[in-house]
Amino acid sequence: MLVRSVAEETKQGRSSPLGATVSATGTNFCVYSKHATGIELLLFDSVGDAQPARAISIDPATNRTYHYWHIFVPRLKAGQIYGYRVMGSFDPANGMRFDPGKVLLDPYGRGVVVPRNYSRDAARQAGDNAATAMKSVVADVHAYDWEGDAPLQRPSSRTIVYEMHVRGFTRHPNSGTPEQSRGTFAGLVQKIPYLQQLGITAVELLPVFQFDSQDAPPGKVNYWGYAPVSFFAPHQAYSSRKGSARASERVSRYG
């Protein structure tokens, strides 16, 4: 944790792009809210922490452009766990449900971590839910290696599309994928030669962005993923790199 004052640690930042944007000198955060009266950026050392390591108030006088709230944190790197607290009116009859006791995901976040004791009920009941809330993770999208990937050039008349569920396609042992890859994006990639042998030229995946597995009737699990909570973040449970996810849960990524 840094020991300098918040004023020394942060700068005004930019109103574009939305989300957390990594640069060589730090990370810019921007979130949109028309009716908020105050917003705090929360930085966590671990996904299950009951309190943030740092809470930074975003000044509406200097760090707000129209309805865009923004702030720049120097030296903050990819891998940092974060969230927001948003202040405003609690007036359900008029669609206002601001609750500063709740930790909110970044709507434009590119990564999400889920604590082992995640609780959907805690998110909708009274009180602080920091320890049991999903949280966003700063991601550097420019660091991803697309390995020369490019859009398909095959005409639609010659395209054979196969629709699949990422987890269901390889989760069973008879899928032939290694145990550590079953039910993950990596498991799907390993089955591409098999799909090609079948004559498949394109796949259409059921929801792959982060969803709430507890959004289901009591005793059930949301299997299909039609309850998105972060449209720009891949569903964490479909990752085969659980070790990397756990590492990011423990380390606050300041330089």
N, C-alpha and C positions, 0 to 999 in steps of 0.2 A: 504494500500500500504506500502511496506517495504521502509525504509529510508536508508539502507546500500547500498553501491555501488554494481553495477552489478557484479564486480569481486568477491566480498565477497559472493554474493548470489548464484552464480552458480559454477558448477564443470564441468569437461570435459565430463562426461557421457559416454555411451556405444553405439556402432554401431548396437547392436541387443538387443531386437527385434525392428522392425520398429513400429512407432506410439508412443503413450504416455503410459508409463508403470509406474504404481504406486507402491511404496514400502513404508516401514515403515518410511523412512526418507525424502521422497520427490518423485519427478516424473522425469523420464528420457524421453527425446524427441529425436526421430530419424526420419529423412526424407531423401529420396534418390533423388539426382539430379546430373546428369552427367555433365551438361553444366552450372549450376548456378555459378555466380561469387561471390555471397553473399546471405545470408539468415538471416532473422530476425524472432525470435519467438515473437509473440504478445500475451499479456495476457490482457483480457478484464474483467471489472467488470460487464458489462451488455451487452446483445446480440445486443442492438441497439446503443451502444456507437460509436461516430464518430471518437474517438481516443482510442488507447489502454491505459490501466493504466500503462503498462510497455512494452517496446520494447527491446528485448535482442538480440544483434548481436551474431551470431554463428561464432566464429573465425575459418577460414579455415585452419589455421596453426596448431591449437591445438585441434579443435573439429570436425575434418573431417578425416574419415577413408575410403580411396578409394573414392567412390562417396556417402558415407553416412555421413550426417551432423548430429551431435548429441550434446546434452547438458543436464545436470542434474540440476534441480532447487530444492534445499532443501525446505522442509516444504510445498511444493505445493501438494494439495490434490485433490481427485476426486471431480468433479463438476466445476473445473476451466474452463472458456471459453477461447479458444485460436485460433490462426490461424498463417499463415506465410505470410511474404512478401519475394519475391525472385527476386534477381537482376540477370541480364544477357543480352544477345544480343536480340534485337528486329529485326529479319530478317525473316519475314513470308515466303519469297521465299525458304528459307532453313529450314523451320519448327520451327524457333525460335520465340517465342512470349512472352518473358519475359516482365513483366510490374510491377515494384515495387509499383505502385499506387494501385494495387489490393490485397485484402485480400484473401488468398487461404485456402481451407480446407486441413486438414491432410489426405492424401490418405489412411492411415491406421488408422484413427480415429474411435473410437467405439461409438461416440455419436455426434449428430448435433443439433444445435438450429437455428431457422429461425426467424429473426426479423419481426414484423408485417408489416413493410414497405419494405420487401425484394424486390429487383428489379433485374431481369435478365438483363434488358437493361443497368443498371448502371455497371454491371459486364463486359460488352463488349464495352462500350463507354469510352472515355478518362476521366481521373481523378480518384480521390480517391473514393473508394466505401465502406469504412469500416462500415459506419452506416447502409448500406442496404445489407450487405453480410451475407450469411450463415457462421456459425462459428462452429468449432469443440469443443467438451467437453471432458475433461479428465474423463475416466471411469475406475473403478477398477473391472475388469472382474472376479477376484477371489472372490469378495464379493457376486456374484450372487448365489442364492440357487436353484440348479437344482431339488431339492426335490426328489432325487433318480431316475430321468429320465434316460432312457437307450435306445439304438437302438432297433427297433422292431425285434423280433425273428420269426415272421410269414413268411413262405416261400412265394415267389412271386406268386406261383400258387393259393394261398388262399388269396391274397391281393386284396382288392377293393379300388381303389384310386379315390378320389373326388377332382377335381381341383376347386379352388375358389379364389375370390378376397377378401382381408381382409375387405376392406371398404364396398363393395357391398353386402357381405353376410349378414350383420346385420344392415345396415344403415337405412332401412325402418322400421317404427313402427310395421309392421306386423311380424317382425322377433321375437318378444317376448322378446327381450333383454331390460334391463333398459336403459333409455334415455342416461345417461352419458356414457354407454358402447357401444352404437351403432357405428358401423363403426370402431371399434378398435380391437386390439389384445385381450383385455379382453372380448369383445363381442363374439369373435370367441370361446374362451375357454368356455364360458358359454353355447355354443351350442354343445359341444362335446357329451353329453348324447343323444341329438337328432340325431346326425350323427351315433352314435353307434346303435340306434334303427333302423336306415335305413340299417344297415349292413355294413357301411363304416368302413374300418380298417386303412386307411391312408389318409392324405390330402396332396395335392400339392398346395402350395400357389403361386399366381402370385407375381411379384416383391415386396419384403418387405423391401429392403434397401432404404436409403434416396435417393429420386429423386427430380427433379425440377418440381414443379407443373405448372410453367410458361413456360415450354418448350412445347409450343403448338401454333397453328395458332392464330392470333388475335381474341379475344373474346371467345376463347376456354380454357379448362383446361386439363392438362395432367392427365387423370384419371387412366390409366393402370400402369404407373410407369416405362415405358421402356425408361428412361433417367437418369440412376443412376449417382449420384455425390459422393457417399460415399458407397463403397461396403461392409464395415464392420460395418455400423451403421444402426439400424432399423429406418424406416421412422417415423419421429417425429409425424406426423399428425395421425398415427395409435395408438398412446399412449393414454390411458384413464386418465393418471396422469398429466393433464395439469398444475395443481397447482404446482407440483414438478418441472416441466420444468420452470415455471415462477420464482420460487425461485432461481434456478440456474442462471437465467439471471441477478439477482441483486447482487449476492455475489461473491466476489473474494475469492477463497478457500485457502488462506494461513493459516497456523497454528498460 
